[in-house]
């Protein structure tokens, strides 16, 4: 039941995020005297709607998006009536049009910041500058595992201790292969029973290579059988990087972490195309990349897992990340994204500036009909990729907890 509630809550969170994004467009448009025809959550057939003033508000059957229909977004708006003509968006100054298109993005950035701020003062935010490299906590001996998965007793120093590894050393690499976590180190060591390896560590700012002869111990494999495995005799030093803040100190801390999330989101969007082949392969049984893209379906399922385990902080941090993603994804300078509309306005200004330099008259609003092939192509591409990711999230979903 908790899992189902988590799915519902996260789906609602996505719906509220989209609704507020479109409200950002609507409110800024009205502030500049533009006419808003429709404000809808979802796409497809109308479920219900009502009218207030000149605007129809409604809910559509497919609640995975939304739209705000502003009269005269382009000079080619075939539905623009004579009564709406004075309030047409394309007739407004360029800076006002840009602000309106940026209105939804600004709302998502603010929501992401606000959610992280509340987390900072309630449960604490991770410090993005903390050194999270694998650090040696203890130098231990090597013990065998029994059929029940329990470790037996052992005495003395293990391979790492005998070789000179000390608590506090930062593990950099094993045989030249970079090590990012103790889990990775454990997996690499287990595959090399009785072998000689070179462990690269950092101690007091200096790097050094330490030759280590691995022990051979008994470990359970994935099938529950005891097999020979390598052991190095090290344990991880657990570092708490989460810091709780007061009301004042939460502002710079939240800003700092927001910049970190935005940077990671930009990198993720840049890597998005390269992730698609892996998503397609996962539909046919290949292991799903836990750091790969998810649809609304997949994100809601993960939200359900987090609520089921009472991990509300992670739940809301994922919702904050979603807001940053939606904001930055919409800034892609291609139609039909908000960034595409902003790019057109900037193009108009640059074009007319150059024409004035050569003593030619300004041309006014751009002809959006020339961009329709690009718009249709992008819409088709987004729908295709979206369907692929949804299928992957159904047949082979990302699971945080196995």
C-alpha positions in Angstrom: 0.0 0.0 0.0 2.8 2.4 0.8 4.4 1.7 -2.6 1.1 2.5 -4.4 0.7 5.7 -2.4 4.2 6.7 -3.2 3.5 6.1 -6.9 0.3 8.2 -6.7 2.1 11.0 -4.7 5.0 11.3 -7.2 2.6 11.2 -10.1 0.7 14.1 -8.5 4.0 15.9 -7.8 4.7 15.7 -11.6 1.3 16.9 -12.4 1.7 19.9 -10.0 5.1 20.6 -11.5 3.7 20.8 -15.0 0.7 22.8 -13.9 2.9 25.4 -12.2 5.2 25.5 -15.2 2.3 26.4 -17.5 1.0 28.8 -14.9 4.3 30.6 -15.1 3.6 31.3 -18.8 0.0 32.2 -18.2 0.7 34.7 -15.4 3.6 36.5 -17.1 1.5 36.7 -20.3 -1.3 38.3 -18.5 1.0 40.7 -16.7 2.1 42.1 -20.1 -1.5 42.3 -21.4 -1.5 39.2 -23.6 -4.7 37.2 -24.1 -4.6 33.6 -22.7 -7.2 31.4 -24.5 -6.7 28.1 -22.8 -4.8 26.7 -19.8 -4.9 22.9 -19.7 -3.3 20.1 -17.8 -2.7 17.1 -20.0 -3.2 16.4 -23.6 -5.9 14.6 -25.7 -9.6 14.6 -25.2 -11.1 17.1 -22.7 -12.2 15.6 -19.4 -13.7 18.8 -18.0 -13.2 22.5 -18.3 -14.7 25.8 -17.2 -14.3 29.4 -18.4 -13.2 32.4 -16.4 -13.0 35.7 -18.3 -11.3 35.1 -21.6 -9.6 31.8 -20.5 -10.8 28.2 -20.6 -9.3 26.1 -17.8 -9.4 22.3 -18.1 -8.0 18.8 -17.6 -7.3 16.5 -20.6 -7.4 12.7 -20.6 -3.6 12.1 -20.8 -2.1 13.9 -17.7 1.6 13.8 -18.8 2.0 17.4 -19.8 0.1 20.6 -20.3 -0.2 23.7 -22.4 -1.0 27.4 -22.2 -2.5 28.8 -25.4 -1.6 32.5 -25.8 -3.3 34.3 -28.6 -1.0 35.4 -31.4 2.2 33.5 -30.3 3.2 34.0 -33.9 2.0 36.3 -36.7 0.8 33.1 -38.5 -1.8 32.3 -35.8 -4.8 31.4 -38.0 -7.2 31.4 -35.0 -6.4 35.0 -34.0 -9.6 37.0 -34.0 -9.9 40.8 -34.6 -10.9 41.2 -30.9 -7.7 39.4 -29.8 -5.5 41.3 -32.3 -4.5 44.1 -29.8 -3.5 41.5 -27.2 -1.5 39.3 -29.6 1.8 38.1 -28.2 3.8 38.7 -31.4 3.0 42.4 -31.2 4.6 42.8 -27.8 8.2 43.9 -27.2 10.8 41.2 -27.7 11.9 41.3 -24.0 8.3 40.7 -22.9 7.9 37.7 -25.2 11.2 36.3 -23.8 10.1 36.8 -20.2 6.8 34.9 -21.0 8.6 32.0 -22.6 11.0 31.9 -19.7 8.2 32.1 -17.1 7.7 28.4 -16.9 11.4 27.7 -16.7 11.7 30.2 -13.9 8.9 28.6 -11.9 10.6 25.2 -12.1 13.9 26.6 -11.0 12.2 28.3 -8.1 10.3 25.1 -7.1 13.5 23.0 -7.3 15.3 25.6 -5.1 12.3 25.8 -2.6 12.1 22.0 -2.2 15.9 21.8 -1.6 15.7 24.7 0.9 13.0 22.9 2.9 15.1 19.8 2.9 18.2 21.8 4.1 16.5 23.1 7.2 14.5 19.9 8.0 16.8 16.9 7.3 19.9 18.4 5.7 21.5 18.5 2.3 24.6 16.6 1.0 27.7 18.8 0.7 28.5 18.7 -3.0 32.2 19.6 -2.2 32.7 16.7 0.2 35.5 14.3 -0.7 33.5 11.1 -1.3 36.4 9.1 -2.7 36.7 5.6 -1.2 38.7 6.0 2.1 40.1 3.2 4.2 38.4 2.9 7.6 40.0 -0.2 9.0 42.7 -2.6 8.0 41.4 -6.0 8.8 42.3 -9.7 8.4 40.8 -12.1 5.8 38.0 -14.4 7.0 36.1 -17.1 5.2 32.3 -17.0 4.7 30.0 -19.9 5.6 27.0 -21.2 3.8 24.8 -18.9 5.8 26.7 -15.8 4.6 28.4 -15.2 8.0 32.1 -14.3 8.3 34.2 -16.5 10.5 36.9 -15.3 12.9 40.5 -14.4 11.9 43.5 -12.8 13.5 46.5 -10.7 12.5 46.8 -8.4 9.6 45.3 -9.1 6.2 47.0 -8.5 2.8 46.6 -4.7 2.8 47.9 -4.2 6.3 50.9 -6.4 5.7 51.6 -4.4 2.5 51.5 -1.1 4.4 48.1 0.3 3.7 46.9 2.5 6.6 43.5 3.8 7.8 42.7 7.1 6.1 44.3 6.2 2.8 42.2 7.2 -0.2 42.0 4.4 -2.7 42.6 5.6 -6.2 43.2 2.6 -8.5 43.7 -1.1 -8.6 46.3 -2.2 -11.2 45.9 1.1 -12.9 42.1 0.9 -13.1 40.4 3.9 -11.3 38.3 2.9 -8.3 35.3 5.0 -7.5 33.8 3.1 -4.6 34.6 0.3 -2.1 32.0 -1.8 -3.8 33.9 -1.6 -7.0 37.2 -2.4 -5.2 35.5 -5.4 -3.5 34.1 -6.8 -6.8 37.5 -6.4 -8.5 39.4 -8.1 -5.6 37.0 -11.0 -5.4 37.8 -12.0 -9.0 41.5 -12.3 -8.3 42.1 -14.8 -5.5 45.7 -15.3 -4.6 46.9 -12.8 -7.2 49.5 -10.0 -6.9 48.0 -6.6 -7.5 49.1 -2.9 -7.2 46.9 -0.7 -5.0 47.3 3.0 -5.7 46.4 5.2 -2.7 46.7 8.9 -1.7 48.1 9.6 1.8 48.6 13.1 3.1 48.3 14.5 -0.4 50.9 12.2 -1.9 50.1 9.3 -4.3 51.9 5.9 -3.9 51.6 2.5 -5.4 51.5 -0.4 -2.9 52.1 -4.1 -4.1 49.6 -6.4 -2.4 49.3 -10.2 -2.5 45.6 -11.0 -2.1 44.4 -13.8 0.1 42.1 -16.6 -1.1 38.9 -17.0 0.9 35.5 -18.6 0.6 32.7 -16.4 -0.5 29.1 -17.0 -1.7 28.5 -16.4 -5.4 25.2 -15.2 -7.0 23.9 -18.8 -6.9 24.6 -19.3 -3.2 27.6 -21.6 -3.7 30.9 -21.2 -1.8 33.7 -20.4 -4.2 37.3 -19.2 -4.0 37.5 -15.4 -4.0 40.1 -12.7 -3.4 40.4 -10.7 -0.1 42.4 -7.6 0.5 41.4 -6.9 4.2 40.0 -3.4 4.1 36.8 -1.7 5.2 35.3 1.5 4.1 35.3 4.7 6.2 31.8 6.0 6.3 31.6 9.8 5.9 28.4 11.7 6.7 28.2 14.4 4.0 24.7 15.5 4.9 24.6 18.9 6.7 21.5 20.4 8.4 21.2 24.1 8.2 19.5 27.0 10.0 17.2 29.3 8.1 19.9 31.8 7.1 22.7 29.4 6.3 20.3 27.3 4.3 20.2 29.9 1.5 23.8 29.7 0.4 23.9 25.9 1.0 20.8 25.4 -1.1 22.2 27.7 -3.8 25.4 25.7 -3.8 23.6 22.3 -4.1 21.2 23.7 -6.7 24.2 24.7 -8.9 25.6 21.2 -8.4 22.3 19.6 -9.5 21.9 22.0 -12.5 25.4 21.1 -13.6 24.7 17.4 -13.3 21.4 17.9 -15.2 23.1 19.7 -18.1 25.6 16.9 -18.4 22.8 14.3 -18.2 20.8 16.1 -21.0 23.9 16.2 -23.1 24.4 12.4 -22.6 20.7 11.7 -23.2 21.0 10.6 -26.9 23.8 8.2 -26.1 21.6 6.5 -23.5 18.8 5.6 -26.0 20.5 2.4 -27.5 20.9 1.0 -23.9 17.2 1.7 -23.2 16.2 -0.1 -26.3 18.5 -3.1 -25.4 17.0 -3.2 -21.9 13.5 -3.8 -23.4 14.9 -7.1 -24.7 16.5 -8.2 -21.5 19.8 -6.3 -21.1 20.5 -4.9 -17.7 19.0 -1.4 -17.2 21.3 1.5 -16.4 20.2 2.8 -13.0 21.5 6.3 -14.0 19.7 6.2 -17.3 16.6 8.3 -18.3 13.1 7.4 -16.9 9.6 8.3 -18.0 6.8 9.5 -15.8 6.0 5.9 -15.3 9.5 4.9 -14.2 10.0 8.0 -11.9 6.7 7.3 -10.2 7.7 3.7 -9.6 10.9 4.8 -8.0 9.0 7.3 -5.9 6.8 4.4 -4.7 10.0 2.5 -3.7 11.2 5.5 -1.7 7.9 6.0 0.1 7.7 2.3 0.9 11.0 2.5 2.7 10.0 5.9 4.4 12.8 7.7 2.5 10.9 10.9 2.1 14.0 13.1 1.9 15.1 11.2 -1.2 11.6 11.3 -2.6 11.5 15.1 -2.4 15.1 15.5 -3.7 14.0 13.5 -6.7 11.1 15.8 -7.2 13.4 18.8 -7.0 15.7 17.2 -9.5 12.7 16.7 -11.8 12.0 20.5 -11.7 15.5 21.3 -12.6 15.4 18.8 -15.5 12.1 20.2 -16.8 13.5 23.7 -16.7 16.7 23.0 -18.5 15.2 20.6 -21.0 12.7 23.3 -22.0 15.6 25.6 -22.7 16.8 23.5 -25.7 16.8 26.1 -28.5 14.6 24.2 -30.9 10.9 24.2 -31.4 8.5 23.2 -29.8 10.6 23.9 -26.6 10.4 27.2 -24.8 14.0 27.7 -25.7 13.0 27.4 -29.4 10.6 30.3 -29.1 13.2 32.4 -27.2 15.7 31.6 -30.0 13.3 32.8 -32.6 12.8 36.2 -30.8 16.6 36.6 -30.4 17.0 35.8 -34.1 14.4 38.4 -35.0 16.3 41.1 -33.1 19.7 40.1 -34.5 18.3 40.0 -38.0 16.7 43.4 -37.8 19.8 44.9 -36.1 21.9 43.8 -39.1 19.3 45.1 -41.5 19.4 48.5 -39.8 23.2 48.6 -40.2 22.8 48.3 -43.9 20.0 50.8 -44.1 17.2 48.3 -44.6 13.8 48.2 -42.9 13.1 45.7 -40.1 11.2 42.6 -41.2 9.1 42.1 -38.0 8.0 38.8 -36.6 9.5 35.6 -38.1 7.5 33.3 -40.2 6.9 30.3 -38.0 5.5 28.2 -40.9 9.1 27.7 -42.1 9.9 26.1 -38.8 7.0 23.7 -38.9 9.0 20.8 -40.4 11.5 21.1 -37.5 8.7 21.3 -35.0 6.9 18.2 -36.4 10.2 16.3 -36.5 11.1 17.2 -32.9 7.6 16.3 -31.7 7.7 13.0 -33.5 11.1 12.2 -32.1 10.1 13.1 -28.6 7.0 11.0 -28.8 9.0 8.0 -30.2 11.7 8.3 -27.5 9.0 8.8 -24.8 7.2 5.6 -25.9 10.5 3.6 -25.9 11.3 4.8 -22.4 7.8 4.0 -21.1 8.0 0.5 -22.5 11.4 0.0 -20.8 9.9 1.3 -17.6 7.1 -1.3 -17.8 9.1 -4.4 -18.9 12.4 -3.7 -17.3 12.0 -0.8 -14.7 14.9 0.8 -12.8 14.8 -0.6 -9.2 16.8 1.2 -6.5 16.6 -1.7 -4.1 16.9 -4.8 -6.3 
